[in-house]
Amino acid sequence: MNLCKCVIKESFPNFVEKINLRITLSVLVKTILLLSASNIFMLCAWYLHLRWLDQKHWFIAAMVSWGIAFFEYNFHIPANRIGSQELSLMQLQVIQIGISLLMFIPFSIIAMNKPIKIDYIWAVMCLVAAAYFIFRK
């Protein structure tokens, strides 16, 4: 089996590099998609009670939020496990924070009826810079 891999790698080096790139992108794409789904649930669990359960006792809001957070973790845990195959812990965290902020802006506008501020844009720019430094080689 190892002999076969060596022969293929020696005969078709570009093909092997393309396959490795696809695997890497696949892990990154899966991680980003799962973290994005997780963030939707996270934002709902953390903030929707402020709009729709504001007249209820805090304990009811907490129980509803915990119920929503259950689904958050069903996406977040697999995302971290898949991502950790090829990404460092710091890279995973920067991706998570970036997705969280990118999703928070439309969430705050659409679900919470809050206006966008220029500071949100500056924060996104800072996260883009952070991602650059974390992912550069």
N, C-alpha and C positions, 0 to 999 in steps of 0.2 A: 504494500500500500504506500509506504513512504517513498519507495523507488518510483512509483507512478507519479506521485506529487512532484518529485525532483525533476523527472523527465518533462512533465507538463510545464513546470516553472521555467526550466531552461529553454524549452522550445517556444513557449508563448509568454514571455515576461509581461508584455502589455496586457494580454488577456487576464492574467492573474491579478495585475494591479487594478484593472477595471472591476473585477469580481470583488476584490477587497474594498474598493471604494463604494460599491453598491451595498455591501454588508454594513459598512460604517454609516452611510447615509440612512440605511434602513433602521438601524438602531437609533440614530438621532431623530429621524422623522417619527418613529413610534413613540419615543420619549416625549417629544414636543406635543404630539397629538394627545397622548394620555395626560400630560401635565395641563394642557389646555382644557380638557374635559374636567379634570380635577379642580382647576381654578374656577370654572363656572359654578360648580357646587360650593366651593369654598366661599366665593363672594356672596352667594345666596345665603349660606349658613351664617356668615358673619354680619351681613348688613340688611337683608330683607326684613328682618324682624323690626328694624328701626322704622320701616315704612308701614308694614302691614300688621304688626303685632304691638305697636307702640302703646296701645291702651290695655294690653294684657299684662298679667303679672310676669315679672322677669323669669320666673321658673318655667312658665309655659313657653316663653320665647327660647329659653335655653334647651328645653326638651325638643322643640321643633328644630332648632339649629343643630343639635346633636343627631337628630334623625337625618337631616340633610348631609351632615358631615360624614355619616356612614358611607354615602355614595362617593364623597370626595376621596376618602381613603381607598375605596375600591379602584380608583384610577391612579391615585398618587403612588401607592405602594408598588404596583407593577411598573409604573413609569420609572421609579428610582431603581428597581431591580434590573430592568432592561437597560436603562442608561448607564448604570454602574459597570456594565460589561466593558464599555469603551470610554466612558467619561470619568473624570475625577470628581470627587465630592464637591469641590469648589465650582467646577463647570456645571454640575447639576444644580447647585444653588443659584448661580447666576442666571441660568436658563429659567428656573422657577420664578425668581424675582422679576425678571424681564417679562415673562408671560403674565405674571400677576399684575404688573403695572399696565401692560398693554391692554389687558382685559378690563382692568378697573376703570379706565377712561370711558369706554362705551357703556359699561355697566352703570357708572355714576350718572351718565347723561340719560340713558334710556330707562333704566329701572328706578333710579332714585331722583330723577328730574333735577339734577345738579348741573350747573354750568361748568364748562371746561375752563381751566385757568392756564395761563402761559407757563406757570411753574410745572404743570404736568409734562409739557413738552420738554422743558429743561431736564426734568427727572429722567425722561425716556432717553434723552441724549447722553446723560451720565451713565445710564445702564448700557447703552450701546458701546460707550467707551470702556466700561468695565468688561463687557463681553469680549471686546477686542483684546484687552490685556490678558484675560483668562485663557483665550483660545489661541493666541499667537504662539508660535514655536520658536 
